[in-house]
Amino acid sequence: MKICEIFTSIQGESSYAGLPCTFIRLTGCNLRCTYCDTTYAYADGSERAAEEIMSVVRDSGVKLVEITGGEPLLQPDVYALIERMLDSGYTVLIETNGSMSIREIDKRAVLILDIKTPGSGMSGEMDFSNLMHLKQTDEIKFVLTGRADYEWAKAIMSRYALGDRCHVLLSPAFGNISPEQLAVWILEDRLDVRLNLQLHTYIFGPGRKGV
């Protein structure tokens, strides 16, 4: 697989936020979101064998692993890597951009499915059939650039009864909308969602690799 980076840090997002986590970032992405903060993952990286990846993860001493990108599902060998990690006793999170089918992912993994809003410029690329394959332990994330994205996300949540399917996370796109403003909207509407901040950005600052 072509790997952009492997590093251990504090999990910054999802319901696992705040926990030590080893990240495996795969190279390549089929989308170009307006707010992307990992553009270096479009092409940077090197070929690494599965055993080498497993060795780095074992040496980290951390049992929570996230496979992310770019878009990790673009590389077919990732499915076997996910299964191997699960068989080895790791809790495995898979962050995927919502445009690729999730049907073949090992059901023991926790999916973090990013539904792209209109503000991302990529909402037309979503495969909404993925929502039929989510488990209660999975999570859906909306990254919002403003009020229009917020209203769009609410409509999608209602249309697909997302609250009954899995956990729903609302994230403010860094530099586009303040966490305070999003919190106010969530409280006004009494939405059953989790406000999802990028803890790593607040801890280490924006634009840094390996954190």
Order of alpha helices (4+ residues) and beta strands (2+ residues): beta-beta-beta-alpha-beta-alpha-beta-beta-beta-alpha-alpha-beta-alpha-beta-alpha
